[in-house]
Amino acid sequence: MSDAILKLAQQRGQEQFLPYAGAVTPEEAHMLLQNHPEIRLVDVRTHAERDWVGRVQINAEQHLAVQWSLYPEGAANPNFVQELNACIPDKSTLILFLCRSGVRSRHGAKLATENGYGQCYDILQGFEGDKDEAGHRKSKGGWCYAGLPWLGA
């Protein structure tokens, strides 16, 4: 099953001309993480987002945090690559990148790939998904909406 998921993720990557290995749905990401303890999920949201909004509930060794931007100013994290290297020194590790809605995670996957990581995947829709008609998240796509395990703030 995992091979089929990765093949589909890579196909999405090719079809969308992604500058990294591919993209997985939240459900596919969860299945990969459950079946492969060597896979790492890098949550690129700010520490504040994880603390106030919630975080995925998976094996602690698999769940890493490397902020793409810094809170509260929103400036880009100038140490992103160095922090990623410190967390994941083996550049052959399969990495799933997660953010709120799937934007910053794409940037993280791209930058990691540019810095020698060969198996970078974006988690589509992110943790909270897109906004609904009322402007709220967690009700239209994403990890939470899919009913996958997460810890609230």
The 8 nearest C-alpha neighbors of each residue, nearest first, counted from 0:
[[1, 3, 2, 4, 5, 31, 30, 34],
 [2, 0, 4, 3, 31, 5, 30, 34],
 [1, 3, 5, 4, 0, 6, 7, 31],
 [2, 4, 6, 0, 1, 5, 7, 8],
 [5, 3, 1, 7, 2, 6, 8, 0],
 [6, 4, 8, 2, 7, 3, 9, 1],
 [5, 7, 3, 9, 8, 4, 2, 10],
 [6, 8, 10, 4, 5, 9, 3, 11],
 [9, 7, 22, 21, 5, 11, 23, 10],
 [8, 10, 21, 12, 6, 11, 7, 20],
 [9, 11, 7, 13, 12, 8, 14, 6],
 [12, 10, 14, 8, 9, 13, 15, 21],
 [11, 13, 21, 9, 17, 15, 10, 14],
 [14, 12, 16, 10, 15, 11, 9, 17],
 [13, 15, 11, 12, 16, 10, 17, 9],
 [14, 16, 12, 17, 13, 11, 10, 21],
 [17, 15, 13, 14, 12, 18, 11, 19],
 [16, 18, 12, 15, 19, 13, 21, 20],
 [17, 19, 109, 16, 20, 112, 12, 108],
 [20, 18, 17, 109, 21, 119, 112, 108],
 [21, 19, 119, 118, 120, 9, 12, 18],
 [20, 22, 12, 9, 8, 120, 19, 11],
 [21, 23, 121, 8, 120, 122, 12, 11],
 [24, 22, 122, 8, 27, 123, 28, 121],
 [23, 25, 27, 123, 26, 122, 28, 22],
 [24, 26, 28, 142, 27, 122, 29, 141],
 [27, 25, 29, 24, 28, 30, 145, 147],
 [28, 26, 30, 24, 29, 25, 23, 31],
 [29, 27, 25, 31, 26, 30, 23, 24],
 [30, 28, 32, 26, 27, 31, 33, 25],
 [29, 31, 27, 33, 28, 32, 34, 26],
 [32, 30, 28, 34, 29, 33, 35, 1],
 [31, 33, 29, 35, 30, 34, 38, 28],
 [34, 32, 30, 31, 35, 29, 36, 57],
 [33, 35, 31, 32, 30, 36, 1, 29],
 [36, 34, 32, 37, 38, 33, 31, 30],
 [35, 37, 38, 32, 34, 61, 33, 39],
 [36, 38, 35, 39, 61, 92, 93, 32],
 [39, 37, 93, 36, 35, 94, 32, 61],
 [40, 38, 61, 94, 95, 62, 41, 37],
 [39, 41, 95, 62, 94, 61, 96, 63],
 [42, 40, 63, 96, 64, 43, 95, 97],
 [41, 43, 97, 64, 44, 98, 96, 63],
 [42, 44, 66, 67, 65, 98, 41, 97],
 [45, 43, 98, 66, 42, 48, 67, 46],
 [44, 46, 66, 48, 47, 69, 70, 68],
 [45, 47, 49, 48, 50, 44, 66, 70],
 [48, 46, 50, 45, 49, 51, 70, 52],
 [49, 47, 45, 51, 52, 50, 46, 44],
 [48, 50, 53, 46, 54, 47, 52, 51],
 [49, 51, 47, 48, 152, 53, 52, 46],
 [52, 50, 152, 48, 49, 47, 53, 151],
 [51, 53, 48, 152, 49, 50, 151, 54],
 [54, 52, 151, 49, 152, 150, 50, 51],
 [53, 55, 49, 150, 149, 56, 151, 52],
 [56, 54, 149, 57, 148, 150, 53, 126],
 [55, 57, 149, 148, 150, 54, 58, 59],
 [56, 58, 59, 55, 62, 61, 148, 32],
 [57, 59, 61, 60, 62, 56, 36, 32],
 [60, 58, 62, 61, 57, 63, 56, 55],
 [61, 59, 58, 62, 63, 39, 36, 57],
 [60, 62, 39, 59, 58, 40, 63, 38],
 [63, 61, 40, 59, 60, 39, 41, 58],
 [64, 62, 41, 40, 42, 61, 65, 39],
 [63, 65, 42, 41, 43, 66, 62, 44],
 [66, 64, 43, 42, 82, 67, 83, 41],
 [67, 65, 43, 45, 44, 68, 64, 69],
 [66, 68, 43, 76, 75, 79, 44, 65],
 [69, 67, 75, 76, 74, 66, 73, 45],
 [68, 70, 73, 74, 76, 45, 71, 75],
 [71, 69, 72, 73, 45, 68, 47, 46],
 [70, 72, 73, 69, 74, 47, 45, 68],
 [71, 73, 70, 74, 69, 68, 75, 76],
 [74, 72, 69, 70, 68, 71, 75, 76],
 [75, 73, 68, 69, 72, 76, 70, 71],
 [74, 76, 68, 77, 67, 69, 73, 79],
 [75, 77, 68, 78, 79, 67, 69, 74],
 [78, 76, 79, 75, 80, 74, 68, 67],
 [79, 77, 81, 76, 80, 82, 83, 75],
 [78, 80, 82, 76, 81, 77, 83, 67],
 [81, 79, 83, 82, 78, 84, 111, 114],
 [80, 82, 84, 78, 83, 79, 85, 77],
 [83, 81, 85, 79, 84, 80, 78, 86],
 [82, 84, 80, 86, 85, 81, 87, 79],
 [85, 83, 88, 81, 87, 82, 86, 80],
 [84, 86, 82, 83, 87, 88, 81, 80],
 [87, 85, 83, 84, 82, 88, 63, 65],
 [86, 88, 84, 89, 85, 83, 90, 92],
 [87, 89, 84, 85, 90, 86, 83, 92],
 [90, 88, 91, 87, 92, 84, 116, 86],
 [89, 91, 116, 92, 88, 115, 117, 87],
 [90, 92, 89, 117, 116, 93, 118, 115],
 [93, 91, 90, 89, 94, 118, 38, 87],
 [92, 94, 118, 38, 119, 91, 39, 95],
 [95, 93, 39, 119, 40, 38, 92, 118],
 [94, 96, 40, 120, 121, 41, 119, 39],
 [95, 97, 41, 121, 104, 40, 122, 42],
 [98, 96, 42, 104, 125, 122, 43, 41],
 [99, 97, 125, 44, 104, 43, 101, 100],
 [98, 100, 126, 125, 127, 101, 128, 44],
 [101, 99, 125, 128, 124, 98, 127, 102],
 [100, 102, 125, 124, 123, 104, 98, 103],
 [103, 101, 104, 105, 100, 106, 98, 99],
 [104, 102, 106, 105, 98, 101, 107, 67],
 [103, 105, 107, 96, 97, 98, 106, 102],
 [106, 104, 108, 103, 107, 102, 121, 109],
 [105, 107, 103, 109, 104, 108, 110, 102],
 [106, 108, 104, 110, 105, 109, 111, 103],
 [109, 107, 105, 111, 119, 106, 110, 112],
 [110, 108, 106, 112, 107, 111, 19, 18],
 [109, 111, 113, 107, 112, 108, 106, 114],
 [110, 112, 114, 108, 113, 109, 116, 107],
 [111, 113, 116, 109, 114, 115, 110, 117],
 [114, 112, 110, 111, 115, 109, 116, 19],
 [115, 113, 111, 112, 116, 110, 80, 109],
 [114, 116, 112, 113, 117, 90, 111, 91],
 [117, 115, 90, 112, 111, 118, 114, 91],
 [116, 118, 112, 91, 115, 119, 90, 20],
 [117, 119, 93, 20, 116, 94, 91, 92],
 [120, 118, 94, 108, 20, 19, 117, 95],
 [121, 119, 95, 21, 22, 20, 96, 94],
 [120, 122, 22, 96, 105, 95, 104, 123],
 [123, 121, 23, 97, 24, 125, 22, 96],
 [122, 124, 24, 101, 125, 23, 121, 22],
 [125, 123, 141, 128, 100, 101, 140, 122],
 [126, 124, 100, 101, 99, 141, 98, 123],
 [125, 127, 142, 99, 141, 128, 98, 143],
 [128, 126, 137, 141, 99, 136, 125, 100],
 [129, 127, 141, 140, 124, 100, 125, 139],
 [130, 128, 139, 136, 100, 140, 131, 127],
 [129, 131, 136, 134, 135, 139, 128, 132],
 [130, 132, 134, 135, 133, 139, 136, 129],
 [131, 133, 134, 130, 135, 139, 136, 129],
 [134, 132, 131, 135, 130, 136, 138, 139],
 [135, 133, 130, 131, 132, 136, 129, 138],
 [136, 134, 130, 131, 133, 137, 138, 132],
 [135, 137, 130, 138, 127, 129, 128, 131],
 [138, 136, 127, 144, 143, 128, 139, 141],
 [139, 137, 136, 144, 140, 131, 135, 128],
 [140, 138, 129, 128, 137, 131, 144, 130],
 [141, 139, 128, 144, 124, 129, 138, 145],
 [140, 142, 128, 124, 127, 125, 126, 144],
 [141, 143, 126, 25, 145, 144, 147, 125],
 [144, 142, 146, 145, 141, 137, 147, 127],
 [143, 145, 137, 146, 141, 140, 138, 142],
 [146, 144, 142, 143, 147, 141, 140, 26],
 [147, 145, 144, 143, 148, 142, 149, 26],
 [146, 148, 145, 142, 143, 149, 26, 29],
 [149, 147, 56, 55, 146, 150, 57, 143],
 [150, 148, 55, 56, 54, 147, 151, 53],
 [149, 151, 53, 54, 56, 55, 152, 148],
 [152, 150, 53, 52, 149, 54, 51, 50],
 [151, 53, 51, 52, 50, 150, 49, 54]]
